[in-house]
């Protein structure tokens, strides 16, 4: 049985009242709160076995190296990769996507080639491809989504062709919540000889991932969205592809041999992990992944789907409110607009009620513009979110609507 109230007790920040009232945190899509299991594990590392991973032959270094590599295996398990060496630790999903653009893209993209993305992409899965296409002479192509935010298979198929060298697409939109059919998209991409990269930054916290079943070539996500710390992320890549990619950054621990005249580079994953590893952060991220796995990814998905259905119905009680993004296949992200009230003003009133939501273009400005807006408010759910949180959101929105209409 999914006991959300017991789960919520694992998150110290959610037990801390502000101005005598509980906090209603509805911005998990931006960054998830951290369970005490993650906080305690990171504190334990710093207090009892901190050292530089892969660098020393003394006890602390050996201990943290062992835990760091165990964290890599946890990520492997979490996404069902074939080998742990297919897991590259990065600073975040943004760096992971930039890594692929700067290495695989620089070598494999040429004039006349195309990179295909959707209208629903976060800037992190748009701007790197704009840049690398400009550098290589390749063309960035954007396939449309429906007015309700749904994936349009016919549009994807229409834009996919033998000039397409890479498809780079979100698994779940951070603005609309739309879930994309990655397995089917990967099969279609491979049929024309293209590779596929999946931005799983949103999806990873909500539903199970199986990279072997999806048959994606690359996948990226961030630790801070999966209940771990900031400063750590993951790039998954098929070993046979990663092994042919040149290094991204240069320095310590990514080398095989160095002389003043020449350097040869280490095999994967070390080749892409130059410098001192963010070992404590990687271990903390793994603890967050283990926390989710202990609850069960299917259980989390079911809980959040119920919340999304409930919230969608309840938000319609607010006069003049429009939900933006109503695809049938949708995760726990709801963006909305209240006619005549700026999202920042909505957030101001909600903050007075201790309800935390996001406003703006959510680092997806072209998408928000495509949906007909310059700014939206967004409520997003996590494994600790409750129906009472939705009640508080709706009550605060009703108060905001009334306040601005009377004013």
N, C-alpha and C positions, 0 to 999 in steps of 0.2 A: 504494500500500500504506500502511495506517495504522500508523505506527511510534510507538507510545505512549511508548516509552523515549526516543526522540529528542525527542518533544514535551515530555516531563517535564523535560528538560534546560533548557527555556526558562523554567522557574519557579524562580528563585533560592531561595525559601524552602523548596522541596521538596528542595533539595540540601544543606540545613543540618541536620546531625544534632543530636539532643538526647540528652545523656547517652550519646554514643557510638553511638546507634542511629538509623536513618532514621525520618522522620516519615511516618505513614500518615494522610493527611488525607481524612476521609470526612464532611466537613460543607460540601460545595460548595453544597448547597441553601440554606444560610444566607448564604454569601458565598464567591465563587470566589477562588482565588489569582490573582496577576497575573503574566503573562509579562514577560520583560525588555523586549520590544518596547513594551509599554505604559509601563513604568517609565522607559525611556530616552527615549521621546517626550515624556513629561511633564517630565522633567529638562531636555531640550533646550529646550522652550518657556520654562521658568523661567529658564534660563541665557542664552538667546540672543535671545528675541523677546517677552518678557512685556510686556504693556501691557493697557489696558482695551479690550475689543472694542467696536466701533461708536462709539467716543467721540473718537478722535483722528485728525488728518490727517497724522501723522508715520509713519515707516517701521514701527516696532514695532507700532503700533496697526493699521496696514493689514495687516501680516503676520498678526497673530493673528485679526483679523476674517475674513480670507480662510480661515484654517484652521478657525475656528469654524463658518463657514458650510459649509465642506467636510465637517465632521463631521456637520452636519445632512443633507447629501446622502448620506453613508455610511449613516446610519440609514434614510433613505428607501430606499436600495438593499437594506438588510438585511431590511426588512419588505415591500418592493415596494409602497410608497405611490405614488400618482399624482404628487404634487407635494411638493417639499421643505418648502413652507410648511405642510403638514399635520403637521409634526414640531414639537412644543413641548418644549423642555427644561425639566425640573422637577428637584427635589432627588432624587426617587426615585419608584417606582411608587405609594407611599402618597400622596405629594403629587399625583400625576397623577390618581388616583381622587378625592381630595378636591376637586381643581379641577373635575372634571365634576359632582360632587355640589353644590358651592357655586355653580356658574354655570348649567350646563344644568338641573340639578335644581331650583334655586331658581326658575327661570323657568317650567319646564315641568311640574313636579309639583304636583298640587292634591288636595284632599280627594276621596276616591273612586278615585284612581289607585293603581296597584300597581307596586312594584319587585320583581322576581323574582330571587332568588339561589339557590344550591345549599347543601346541608348541608356542602359541602366547602370553604367559603371561609375564607381567611386573614382575620384581624381587619381588615386594611386594606381588604378588599372586603366587609366586613360593617358595621363601626361607622360609617363615613361615611353609609351608607344608612339605618341606624337613626336617625342624627341628622337627616338632611335630611327623612326621613319625619315625624319628630316636629315639625319646623319647618313643614312644608307641609300636614300632614294626610293625606298619602299613607300607604299601608300597605305594610310590608315583608313579603313572602311568601317562604317557604323551601321548595323542593321536595326530596324525599328522595332519597338515594342507596341503593344496595343494601348488604346486610350485608358484602359483600366489597369495598365501595368503588366498585363499578361505577356508571356513569351509567345511569339508568333512563329511557328515552325516554318510556315511557307516563306516568311521573310528571311529567316536564317538560311533556308535551303537556296533561296534566290541569290543571296549575296555570297554564298560559299561556292568557290570554283577552283580550278587548277592553278590559279595565281595565288590562292590563299596559302600562306606558309605557316601561319599561326592563328589560332582562335584563342582569345583571352577574354574570359567571361566570369562574371560573378556567379556563385552558386545561390546566393540570396541577396537581394537588393537591400542596402542599408536605409533606403528611403521608403520604398514601396513594400518591402517584405516579400516580393515575388521570388519564388523558388524556381530555378531553371533546371530542365531535365538533362543533367550533365552527361549521364551515360549515353543517351541518345545523341547528344550533341558531339560527344567524343567519337562515336562510331561514324557519324557523318563527316567529321573533320578528317579522320583517318582515311576515309574512302577517297578523298581527293589529295591525299598525301600530306596533309597539314598536321602540325602538332597542336595540342590544346593545353592551355594553362587555366587553372581554376583559382579564382580569388575566393577562398572559403572563410574570409575574415568573419562574416556574420554567421554563416552556416555552421561553423565548427562548434559553436556554443549551444546549438539547438538540436541538432540531429546527427545520427551516426554517419561516419564517412568511411568508404571502402574504396581506396584508390585503385586497387586491382580490379574490382568489379566495374568501377567507372572507366577504367583504362585511360585515365588522364596522364599526360606526360609530365606536367608540373602542377603543384598545388601550394598555395601560400595561406598562412593564417598567423594571427598574433596571440601572444601569451596573455596580454592584458584583457582581451575579450573572452578568454576561456578560463577566467577566475584565477589567473596567475598574475605575476608582476609585469610592470612595464619594462621596456628595454630588451625584450626577447621575442623572437618570432621563429617561424619555420618555413623553409622551402623544402618541399618534397620534389624529387625528380627521379625519373627512371635511371637506374645506374648506367645503362648503356648510353644515355644521352648526356648525363652529367660528366661522365668520364671523357667525353670529347670536347667539353667546354673549357675555354681558357680561364685563368684566375680572374677574380673580380677586384680584389685588393691584394696588396703585397706587403710582406713583413714576416714576423715570427710565426712559427708553427705551421706555415702552409708550404714549407720548402722541403725538398728532398736533399739537395746539396747546393751550397753557395760558395762561389769563389769571386774574386774581384772582376773576373772576366765573364762569368756565366752563372745562372741559377737554374736548377731544375726543380720542378714542383711536386709536391706530395700528391698522393691519390685522394679520391673523395673519401670522406667529407672534408678532411683537413685542408684541401686545396682552397676551399671557399670560406675558411674560418680563420683569417689572418688575425694575429694579435692575441692579447689576453682574452680568453673566453669569458663570456658573461655566465660563468658556471653557476653561481648562486641563483641567478634569474632562471636559468634553464632547469635547475632542480626545482625551483618554486613553480615554474610552469608545469612541470611533470606532475607535481603534487596536485595542481588544479585539475589536470586531466584525469588523474586517478580518482579525485573526488567525484568528478562527473561520471566516470565509469562505475564507481561504487553505487551511485544512485541508479544508473542505467540510462543510456542515451535515448532509448525508446521511451522510457518513462518521462524523461525531461521533455521530449518532443510532444508527448501526449498531454502533459500538464500545460505546456505553453500554448498548444493548439486550443485547448479548452478556454484558456484565458483570452486568447485572441478572438475567439467566437463570442465570448461574453462581452468583451470590451467593444467589439464592433457594434453589437446590439445596443449596449448602454450609451455609447457616445451619440447615438442618434436621438437621444433624449435632449441633447443640447441644441437650442434653437440656432439656426444658421450655420451649423457645423457641417462640413463636408470632409469625408475621408478620401484621401488621395492615394489610390492604389488599392484595388479591390479584386485582385486576381484570385481565382479559386485556389491555386497552389500558392500559399502565402504563409510566412512565418510570423513570429511575434514582434512585428514592427508596424506601428500605425501612425502614419503622417496625416495631419489634418489642418484645415483652415476654418476660421470662423469669419464669415463675411463681414467686412468693415472693421475688423480688429486686427492690428498687426500682431504676428506671432510673438514678438518680443514683449508686447504689452500683456499678452496672455500669460507668458512665462513669468512675468513680474508678479502678477496676482497669484499664480500657482505657487511661486516660491514663498509668498507670505503664508501659504497654507502648508508649507513643507512638502510640496509635491514637485519633484525634480523631473523636468522634461527638457528636451533639446529644441532649439530653434535655429533657423537659418537655412542654408542650402545643403548642409550636411556633407560638405566636401563632395558634392555631386551636382554642381551648379548647372551643367547642361541638362541633366535629367529633370531637375526641379523646373527649369525654364520650359522644357518640353511638355511638362504636365500643366503649364500655364501659370506658374507662380515664380516669384523671386525668393520667397522665404516660406517655410512651413514649420509648424510645431510637430514634434514627434514624441510619442510615448513608446517605449520598448520594454519588453519583459525578459526576465531571467528566471532561473530555476527557483529563486526565492520569492518571486512575485505572487501576490495573493488576490483573491476577488475583492478583499477589503481595500487593496491598493486601487483597484478600478473604481470602487465606490468613492474613494477619496478624490480621485482624478475627476470624476463626473461632477461631484459636489463642488469642487474648486472651479471647474469650467463654467458651471451654472452661475456661480458667484461672479466670475469674471465677465460673463455675458451680461448679467444684470447690471454690474458696476459701469461698464462702458456704455450701455444703452441709456442708463439714467443720466450719465454725465453728458 
